[in-house]
């Protein structure tokens, strides 16, 4: 046998010996950490040493017996694993003493049969273990897969059973626990260990580089480290989002140039070939966009991320970087044009009819989500910014109450929005609740902390809120205008806020500042929605009938189109000038070129008093007339009580006129003809309009 082969075998045996010694040392170290209840071979739930969020259920009466586990090392690891999960509330008492009991039993049986002398659960490669374990379970007719769905309205999918879930969590725990390298040296990073800011309202806290081709992985990890940890111009979510594009790019390079260990020889042809490769990747079946649109979007996103990576490492002058300048590799025309534009059709905001249904069913929503929902709708804050609010978020000034919080997306600190007394009262009640029940488990003083579980003291997650609000919509049959169950997106509450503010007359620039928009583009879309809303409401009112005043003062039905033509106006002009022609009591359908004959009469609406032919009222004004009628009738009662008969005589005709208008709007009889002298202009009037 050649000397070199003998030396290699010796090194291999030496490495295996060192590995066994290390595994033994690892197990010995964790065994020393097991004390008291956790060191016992039998765990009795009635003697459970940790405080419970709720009483132990009667069904958790069986003890957890570790004596049946023949392998001493695995027994120690299982005890330590389960104790850590219970201490950190990653597992509940029910998960250990009921849910995972069978899975634990199956796993121990398999290890006793296949690996009786296994030194650690990490001693066998995960992929090999899973293949053998699947065979073991199938031979015993134990299911390894089943159909599941997270929510009732989502399609069912194939998922692994608890047997595989338990093993995966068991293996991953110790694979990470025994790894004493710095976090950035690992192939999976835990953002909580990186010492950087991250969005705690999201449940994801790990990013994996395992899908990156190994020979390129070190360079890409270095790139992510600089952008995420050193310069901090990438967020944790941003790093997660670039994994798929960059994984595809490195895999393509490895397939087409297996001999490459860097990108120095990358050329223009490679980029074009990569784009073709990307276009052939499978599309998402759940996407509502057409297949071709999905392809274009994927090419655009993947090319952009590759360009960002290549240009950055060229700036840093890495030896790994392409020799050709980035502008010789990727051209502007390589990015397919984005046909997606922010329009009134793509902005999904919660309309009033849906919001009213949500309020009607609010008592059926889990109480911990109710204040989140109300603050979200009333403030215009993004869901992440709402969930990250602190207990000191309320501020009182002479103008009223303000909500104060940070806006992560645009890095605005202490952004303020005005809120009503009612919302301020809700926030004060939430603060009182948190101080009473979570003061000892809310170190960061969040306004909406998790009350129990593994995230106790951390903000409630976006996903949890969305799941619960959509479950409410599903169970209570909250529907849209078409009768379909309304699927609620968290961001739709922010859009609702913007639309509501615009509809209530807020200036666009003020709204842009209020909502912390970096540019006016998004704010302008709300203005477009307002125009569409006004038009649809106006057309609805027109279809339901409208009225005007005849020359003799009687109330008659009318078409706005006829009235517009009579006054020399185009209907489309009226559509685009709804605000300028709207009065408190109706519309003034008068040509701007003609003077108002009754402008100086102020005792009561001169349009009504003088039976103006340009006066037009539709059902959107019905509430105004009902309010006026109620006020006048109240005044009459007061006048009667003090015997002011003359005042009653003066106000009675106005009451009668308003009642006629209101009744006609409610009845909507149809269209009445106009007299010739009222339908046509005089010669002088016609000349004024035509000039």
Residue pairs with C-beta under 8 A, 6 or more apart in sequence:
20 119
23 73
23 119
23 120
23 122
23 123
24 73
24 119
26 120
26 174
26 178
27 73
27 76
27 77
27 119
27 120
30 76
30 77
30 80
30 177
31 76
31 80
33 80
34 76
34 79
34 80
34 83
36 49
37 43
37 47
37 48
37 49
38 79
38 80
38 83
39 79
41 65
41 66
41 67
41 75
42 63
42 64
42 65
42 66
42 67
43 63
43 64
43 66
44 63
45 56
45 60
45 61
45 62
45 63
45 64
45 93
45 97
46 56
46 61
48 56
48 93
50 86
50 87
52 93
53 451
53 452
53 453
54 452
56 93
57 94
59 98
60 93
60 94
60 97
60 98
62 97
62 101
64 82
64 96
64 97
64 101
66 75
66 78
66 79
68 105
68 108
69 75
69 78
69 108
69 111
69 112
70 112
70 116
71 108
71 111
71 112
71 115
71 116
71 117
71 118
73 118
73 119
73 120
74 108
74 111
74 118
74 120
74 121
77 120
77 121
77 170
77 174
78 104
78 108
78 170
81 170
81 173
81 174
82 91
82 96
84 90
84 173
85 91
85 95
85 96
86 93
86 96
88 454
89 452
89 453
89 454
89 456
90 454
91 100
92 453
99 162
100 162
100 166
102 162
102 163
103 161
103 162
103 163
103 165
103 166
103 167
104 166
106 137
106 142
106 163
107 133
107 163
107 166
107 167
107 170
110 132
110 133
110 136
110 137
111 118
113 136
114 132
114 136
115 123
115 124
118 124
120 174
120 178
121 170
121 171
121 174
122 171
122 174
122 175
122 178
126 168
126 171
126 175
129 167
129 171
130 164
130 167
133 163
133 164
133 167
134 144
134 164
137 143
137 144
137 163
138 144
142 161
142 163
143 161
144 160
144 161
144 163
144 164
145 158
145 159
145 160
145 161
146 158
146 159
146 161
147 156
147 157
147 158
147 159
148 156
148 157
148 158
148 159
149 155
149 156
149 157
150 467
151 467
151 470
151 471
151 474
152 474
153 470
153 474
153 485
153 487
155 286
160 168
176 186
176 188
176 190
179 186
183 189
183 190
183 193
183 194
184 194
184 221
184 225
184 229
187 208
187 209
187 210
187 217
187 221
188 206
188 207
188 208
188 209
188 210
189 206
189 207
189 209
190 205
190 206
191 198
191 205
191 206
191 207
191 236
192 198
192 205
194 228
194 229
195 229
196 228
196 229
196 232
196 236
197 232
198 205
198 235
198 236
199 235
199 236
199 237
199 384
199 388
199 408
200 388
200 458
200 459
201 383
201 384
201 387
201 388
201 459
201 460
201 461
201 462
202 237
202 384
202 461
202 462
202 463
203 455
203 461
203 463
203 464
204 237
204 240
207 236
207 239
207 240
207 243
208 243
209 217
209 220
209 221
209 224
209 243
211 243
211 247
212 220
212 221
212 243
212 246
212 247
212 250
213 250
213 251
213 253
213 254
215 254
215 261
216 250
216 253
216 254
219 262
219 313
219 318
219 320
220 246
220 250
220 309
223 309
223 312
223 313
224 234
224 239
226 316
227 233
227 234
227 239
227 312
228 234
228 235
228 236
228 239
242 305
242 309
245 301
245 302
245 305
245 306
246 305
246 306
246 309
248 277
248 278
248 281
248 302
249 274
249 302
249 305
249 306
249 309
252 273
252 274
252 277
253 260
253 263
253 266
253 270
254 260
256 270
256 273
257 265
257 270
262 319
262 320
262 321
263 310
263 320
263 321
263 322
264 319
264 320
264 321
264 322
264 323
265 322
265 323
266 310
266 322
266 324
266 329
267 322
267 324
267 329
268 324
268 328
268 329
271 303
271 306
271 329
271 330
271 334
272 334
274 302
274 303
274 306
275 299
275 302
275 303
275 334
278 295
278 298
278 299
278 302
278 303
279 295
279 298
279 299
281 298
283 291
283 294
283 295
283 298
284 294
287 294
289 297
293 339
293 340
296 336
296 337
296 339
297 336
297 338
297 340
299 335
299 336
300 335
300 336
300 338
303 330
303 334
303 335
304 335
306 330
307 326
307 330
310 321
310 322
310 326
310 329
310 330
311 326
313 320
313 321
314 321
314 322
314 325
314 326
322 329
340 346
342 521
342 522
342 525
343 525
343 528
344 525
344 528
344 529
344 532
347 495
347 525
347 526
347 529
348 489
348 492
348 495
349 492
349 495
349 496
349 498
349 499
349 529
350 358
350 377
350 488
350 492
350 493
350 495
350 496
351 480
351 481
351 496
353 480
353 481
354 478
354 479
354 480
354 486
355 377
355 496
357 476
357 478
357 479
357 486
358 373
358 469
358 472
358 473
358 478
361 472
361 476
361 478
362 370
362 373
364 472
364 475
364 476
365 373
365 468
365 469
365 472
366 468
368 448
368 451
368 460
369 460
369 465
369 468
369 469
371 426
371 427
371 429
371 430
371 448
372 386
372 387
372 448
372 460
372 465
373 465
373 469
373 493
374 423
374 426
375 381
375 386
375 389
375 403
375 423
375 426
375 427
376 383
376 386
376 490
376 493
376 494
377 493
377 496
377 497
378 419
378 420
378 423
378 497
379 386
379 403
379 417
379 419
379 423
379 497
380 417
380 494
380 497
380 498
380 501
380 514
380 515
381 389
381 403
381 405
381 407
381 417
381 494
382 407
382 408
382 409
382 490
382 491
382 494
383 462
383 465
383 466
383 490
383 491
383 493
383 494
384 408
384 462
385 405
385 406
385 407
385 408
386 405
386 448
387 446
387 448
387 459
387 460
387 461
387 462
387 465
388 405
388 406
388 408
388 446
388 459
389 403
389 405
389 446
389 447
389 448
390 405
390 444
390 445
390 446
390 447
391 431
391 434
391 435
391 445
391 446
391 447
392 404
392 445
393 403
393 404
393 405
393 427
393 447
394 401
394 402
394 403
394 404
394 424
394 427
394 428
394 431
395 401
395 402
395 403
395 404
395 416
396 402
399 418
400 418
400 419
400 420
400 421
401 418
401 419
401 420
401 421
401 423
401 424
402 416
402 417
402 418
402 419
403 416
403 417
403 418
403 419
403 423
403 427
404 414
404 415
404 416
405 414
405 415
406 412
406 413
406 414
406 415
407 415
407 516
409 516
410 516
410 518
412 516
415 516
417 514
419 427
427 447
430 447
430 448
431 447
434 442
434 446
434 447
434 449
437 451
438 449
438 451
438 457
441 449
441 456
441 457
442 449
442 457
443 457
444 457
446 457
446 458
446 459
448 459
448 460
449 456
449 457
449 458
449 459
449 460
450 456
450 457
450 458
450 459
450 460
455 461
462 490
465 490
466 488
466 489
466 490
469 488
470 487
470 488
472 478
473 485
473 486
473 487
473 488
474 485
477 485
478 485
478 486
479 485
479 486
480 486
494 515
495 526
497 515
498 511
498 515
498 522
498 523
498 526
499 526
499 529
499 530
499 533
501 511
501 514
501 526
502 508
502 511
502 526
502 527
502 529
502 530
503 530
503 533
503 534
506 514
508 520
508 523
508 524
508 526
508 527
509 520
511 523
511 526
512 520
512 523
515 522
515 523
517 523
534 578
535 575
535 578
537 620
538 575
538 578
538 618
538 620
541 618
541 619
541 620
542 559
542 560
542 618
544 618
544 619
544 668
545 557
545 618
545 619
545 665
545 668
545 669
545 670
546 557
546 558
546 559
546 560
546 616
546 617
546 618
546 619
546 665
547 555
547 556
547 557
547 558
547 616
547 617
547 618
547 661
547 664
547 665
548 555
548 556
548 557
548 558
548 563
548 613
548 615
548 616
548 617
549 555
549 556
549 607
549 608
549 611
549 612
549 613
549 615
550 556
550 611
550 672
550 674
550 675
550 678
551 611
551 613
551 675
551 677
551 678
552 611
553 611
553 657
554 660
555 660
555 661
555 664
556 664
556 672
557 664
557 668
557 669
557 670
557 671
557 672
558 616
558 671
558 672
558 674
559 671
560 571
560 574
560 587
560 589
560 616
560 618
561 571
562 671
562 674
563 589
563 613
563 614
563 616
564 570
564 571
564 573
564 574
564 589
566 613
566 674
566 678
566 679
566 680
567 589
567 590
567 591
567 594
567 613
567 614
568 591
568 593
568 681
568 689
569 589
569 591
574 581
574 587
574 589
581 587
581 588
581 589
581 590
583 605
583 607
584 605
584 624
585 605
585 607
585 608
585 617
585 621
585 624
585 625
585 628
586 607
586 615
586 616
586 617
586 621
587 615
587 616
587 617
587 618
588 596
588 607
588 614
588 615
588 616
589 614
589 615
589 616
590 596
590 614
591 689
593 688
593 689
593 691
594 685
594 688
594 689
597 610
597 612
598 606
598 607
598 609
598 610
598 612
599 606
601 609
601 610
603 609
604 654
606 612
607 614
607 615
608 615
608 657
608 661
613 678
617 661
617 665
618 665
619 665
619 668
621 665
622 662
622 665
622 666
625 658
625 661
625 662
625 665
626 662
628 658
629 655
629 658
629 659
629 662
632 651
632 654
632 655
632 658
633 655
635 647
635 651
636 648
636 651
636 652
636 655
639 645
639 647
639 648
639 651
640 648
681 689
